[in-house]
Amino acid sequence: MNHMEKLKEYARLIVRTGANVQKDQYVVLNCSVENHIFGRMVVEEVYKAGAKDVIVFWNDVKTSRLRFDYAALEVFGNIPEWQAESRNYYAKKKAAVISVIGSDPEAYLGVDSEKLKTSTQTAAEAFEPYYKMMMNSDFQWCVAAVPEEKWAMKVFPDLSEEVAVAKLWDAIFDSVRIGREDAVKAWEKHNAFLGEKCDLLNEYHFDSLHYKNSLGTDFTLGLQKDHIWEGGGEFTPEKVYFFANMPTEEIFTTPDCYRGEGILVSSVPLSYQGNLIENFSITFHEGRVTDYKAEKGVDILKMIIDTDENSNRLGEVALVPYDSPISNTGILFYDTLFDENAACHFALGECYPTTIKGGGKMTKEELLAVGANQSRAHVDFMVGTKDLEITGITKDGCEICVFKNGNWA
């Protein structure tokens, strides 16, 4: 299979398996201008799948960087109503949303953190209906990646740009199971494996998990009392099955946002809004962040934690074995889509209501009342290592080894 054939299969996989576009459905495509060639391939596949129409939102990180450098802070506190209505309108129409990402991990290095914070908060408020429906899986959505030159050079700094991009393409194709066998069948088998792990953890229904490794992580996390472990794909209310992330190696659920004690130490850098946060740790008491440190990007970490009143609590816990396809590449991608699927991780901020029994029908207030965090933020950070041990603790105090030496016990 040559490169063009792989590209076409990738586009089909995203549309047919990832987003699972339905006949006569609207589709929204978010894509960077650098990836316009692949973006057009996705658009064609969407129409071939029978979509009613495709709405494309092109974005340009270089133009955005210029805006952050030159526009006044007050500019970032306003989003025109027509822009907000556009996103929210298509969410209410149950449009499938496909996001093709891939940009320089340090595109916004040195940007005023107040501008970044204001921009994030303003967007979260303006697009709240869109994000709420997305987190609740009210419509299909899928995030996939395409290499960009500076991203490739960050991942492979000792190679030429052309070779680095080609090597990153190979890593992405491998991560989404393209080129080895029928990709759709490979995803079906992978999904079945993740389902088995979810069934096992749902059967145990642990009250809490204890994490410990040599980096310094020593943390006990309470789990929401009605939590459900999910992994692989999920259903919309109309029973349309989709994969939100390609690749995906995790199974995840909702923690009790009021029960978390100890310290979590990062195992890989976190790329957030074009900035890298490196060698950081976060300390919790009663589920809330009480302290944090970072060798690089501490101001960005502070911005995340201070996004709103609940962004200092956890909304997701995810389990990923150290011996997983992405981890085994030995590549640090500097991109959360990949790095979170190479290591156990947590997310500060919003929970996924679908991982709580009846959560999809609860209001924001009802979710908070049962320990399911509500926030404008949702930021994943990785803690998994080859020596990570996770112990599951049942309601009656029984301890069961879940992870040993970084892998499923």
N, C-alpha and C positions, 0 to 999 in steps of 0.2 A: 504494500500500500504506500503510494507516494504522498508527498506533503499535501498536495491539493486534494487528494482523496480523503486524507485524514481531516482536513479542514471541513470538507463537506459533511463527513460523518459527524464531526463535532457539532456543527450547526444543527444537523438533524437531531442529534442526541439531546441538545439543549431544548429544542422546540418540542420534540415528540415525547421525550422521557422526562426531562427536567421540568419544563413548564406545562407539558402535556396540553398543548393548545387545543381547544375544542372548536368544532364547526360553528361559524357565525359568532365567534367570540371576538371582542376587541382585545388588542394586544398593545402594551406599552413597552417600547425598547429604550433603555438608558444605555448610551454608548459614547465613548470618547471619540473625538475626531481622529485621533491617531489610529483608531481601530475601525475606520470607516469601511474598509474593504470587507472585513469579516462581518461587520454590522449589516452590510447589504446582503451578505449571504444568509444571515439569520432572518432578515426581512423576507427574503424569497421563500425560505423554508416555512415561515409563519403563514404566508399566503397559500402555499401548497398544502398546509395542514387544514385549510378551510376557514381561516380567520376572516372576520367581516372587514376589519381595517387594522392597520398598524400605525401607531403614533410614535414617532421617534423623537426623543429628547437627546440632542447631541450636547456633549460638554467638552470643554477645552481647559485643561488644567493650567496651561501657560497663561491664558487670558485671565483665569481666576486668580493666578498668582499676581498678575499686574494689578488687579482690582484690590487685592489685599495690601499690596505695597503702596498704592496711591490714593485709594478712596478713604474718606473720613470714617471714623468709627460709627457715626450715626447712620451711615448708609446701610450697615449690616444689621441694623435693628428693624428693617422694614422689608417685607416681601409684598409686592403688588397683589391685590385680591385676585386678579385674573390668573396669576401663576399658581396660587394656592388652589383656586377653584378647578384648574385644569387637572392637577394631580388627584384631588379629592373626588372630582367628577368621575374619572375613570375607575377609581377604587369602588365607588358606589355602583358603577356599571359592571362590577366583577370582571374587569379586564385582567388578563394574565400579564404579569410584569416580568420582563427579562432584563437583567442588568449585566452588561459586558464590561468588566472592570479591567484594570491594568495600567498603572501609571508609576511615575517616579516616587518611591517611598519617602523621599525627602523633598518633595515638590514645594512644601510650605515651610521648610526649615528657616527659622529666623523671623517668621511672620508674627506680628503682635498677637499674643495669646488672647487678649481681650477681644480682638476682632474675630478670632476663630471661635471663641466662646459665644459671643453675641450672635454670630452667624448660625451656629449650631442650635442655640436656644430659639432663635427666630424661626428657623426652618421647622423645628420640632413643633412649635405652636401652630404655624401656618398649615402644616401638612398633618396635623394630629389625626384626623379621620383616616387618612391614607395609611399612616403607620400603625394605628390601632387595628385596622382591618387586616393589615399584613401580619402583625404579630399573632392575630387570632386565626390565621389561615383562612380568611373569608374568601380569598381568591388565590389562584396559583401564582407563585413567584419563584424565580430561579436566578441565582448569581453564579456567573462563570467568568473565567479570566482569559485574557489574551496578552501576550508579551508586549512590552514597550521598551525602547532602547535603554533608557536610563535605569529602568527596573532590572533589565537583564544584566547590565553592567554592575549593578549593586550586588546581584546574586553571584555573578561570575566575574569579579574584578580583574582577574588575570588573563582574560580572553579578549579577543577583538570583539567589537560590537556585533558584527555579523555572526560570528561563532557563538557568542553569548546568547543572542536572540534565538538562534537555532537550537541551542542546548536547552533553553528555557521552554521552547515549544515542545521539545521531546519530553521534558519533565511534566508539562501540563497534560499532554496526550496520555502519558503513562498513568498519571494520577486519576484520569477519568476513564481509564480502561479502554483506550482506543489504540488499535494496532496489533493487539494480541489475539483477540477472538471477536466474535460478534458482541459489540458494545452493549446492546440492549440486554442480551442474555447475561452478560457479565454483571450488569447492574441488578438484574433480577436475583442472581445468586448472592451478590453482596448484600442486597436488601434483606434476604432471608436470614443471613448470618447475623446482621444487626438486630433483626426481629427476635432471634433466639435469645440474645443477651438481654434485650428489653423484657422479654417474658420472664426470664430468671430473676431479674432485679425486682420486677413488679410482684413476683411471688414472695420474695423475701420482705419487701416493703419496709426497708430499714427506717428507723427513726432518725439516725444520724450517721455521718461518715467521718472517720478520722484520717487525716493525711499526714505523712511524715517522710522526709527525704534528707539527703546530706547537704543540700543547698541551704537548709534552714527552715523549710516549710514544716510547721507543726500546727495543725489547724483542725478544729472539730466543727463540722457543719451540720446544723439541724435541717432536716428535710420537711417540706410542707406536708401536713398530715394526710392530704388526699392526693399526693403527687403521683404522676404516671410517667414512667420512663418511655421516651420515644427515640427513634433513630431511623436513618434512611429517609424514606418518603413519608408523606402524610396526606390526609384527605381534606378537601374543602367541605363545607356543609352540603354541597351537591354531590358528594362522594367522588369527586375528581381527584385522582392520585397524582402527586407531583413531588419533585425533589427541590427543596429550597436552595441547596448548595450543591455545586458540582466542582470539586469532589466533596464527599462527606464520609467520614470514618467514625463519627461520634455517636454516642447515645447520650441523651440529656434529659434533665427534668428541672423542676422548680424547687429551690431551697426555701426554708423558712427564713425570711429576711430579718427576723428578729433574733435568730439563734445562730451565731457564728463567733467562735472564740479562737484567738491565736494569730499566727502570722503566715502569710502566703508570700513566697519568694518566686519571682519570675524566672522561667527557665530559658526563654528566648526574648529578644527585643520585641516590643509592641509598636507596630506602625499605625499611627492614628493621624488622620487628616494631614498627610504629608510630612509628619514628624516622627522620629524614632524615640521611644522611651526605653532605656537600657538599664539592666541590672537594678531592678526596682523591687521593693517589698511593700506589702500593705498589711497593717495590723488591725484586727477587728475585736470589738467587745460588744456583746449583745447584738451582734449582727451589723453593727455600724463601724465604718472606718474611723479609727482613733489616731492613726499615725501612718505615715508613708515616707519612703525614701527612694531616690533614684540617682544613679551616677550621671545620667544624661536624660534631659527632657522632663525634669521634675515639675516645671511650670505647666507642661501639657498634662501631666498626670494630675496635678492639682485642678486643672480646668475640667477634666473628666469627672473627678470626684465631686466637684462643686457645681456641676451642671444644674442641679435642682435639689430639692430637699431630700430626695430618695436615691440620688445617684451615688450615694456613699454606702449603699447596701447592695447585696447580691441578688440577681434575678435569674441566674442560670448556673447549673453545674453540669459539666460534660465529661464523660469518660472516653478516653482514646488510648489504646495500648501503645507503648513505646515501640513495639515490634509491629508497625503498621506500614503499608506501602509508601506513604509520603515520608514518614520518619526514616524509613530504610534507605531513602535516596541520599540521606546525609546532607540534604540541601536546606539551608535557611532561606526561605523565600522572601522574608521581610514583607509578608502580606498575610493578613489574618485569615483569609479564606483558606490558605494552605497550611499556615503554621498552626492554626487551631485544630486542624485535622491530623496533626503529627504529635499532639501532646494533650494530656488532660488539661482542662481549662475551666475558668469561671467567667462570668460576665457581671460587671457592675451595671446596675440599672434595671430596666424593664424585664419582667418575666414573660414566658410564653404561656398564655392562659390555656392553651390546648394540652399542656402537661399537668393539668389539675382536673380532677373529676368535676365536671360541670362548669369549669372555668370560663368556657366560651360564652356563657350566658350571664356571667357576673358583671356587675358594675365595677368601676375603679375602686370605689369605697369598699365594696364587698370583698374584692381581691385583697386589698390592704389589710382588711380585718382578719383574714385567715393567713396572713404572712406571705402573700404573693406580691412581690414588689412592683410598684408602679412608678415609672420615671420617663423622662424624655430621652434618656440615654440608654444605650445597650452596647457595652464595649467589652469584648472578649480579651482575656489575657491568659497566657499559658504558664502552667506550673509543673507539667509532667516531666519526669526524668527517668533514666534507666534504673534508678534505685527507689523509685516512689513506691511506698506501701500505703494501701487504703484499706481500712478496716470498717466493715459495716456493723452497726450496733442496732439491734432490734429493740422494740419497745420494752421487752422484758429483760434487757441488758445482755443478751447473748451476743458475743463478738464473732464475726465471720470474716475471713480474709477475702477481700474482693480483688485487690491488685497486689502482686508481689514482684519485686524487681521490675517494676514499670509495666507489667503485663497482667492480663486476666489470670487470676489464681486458679 
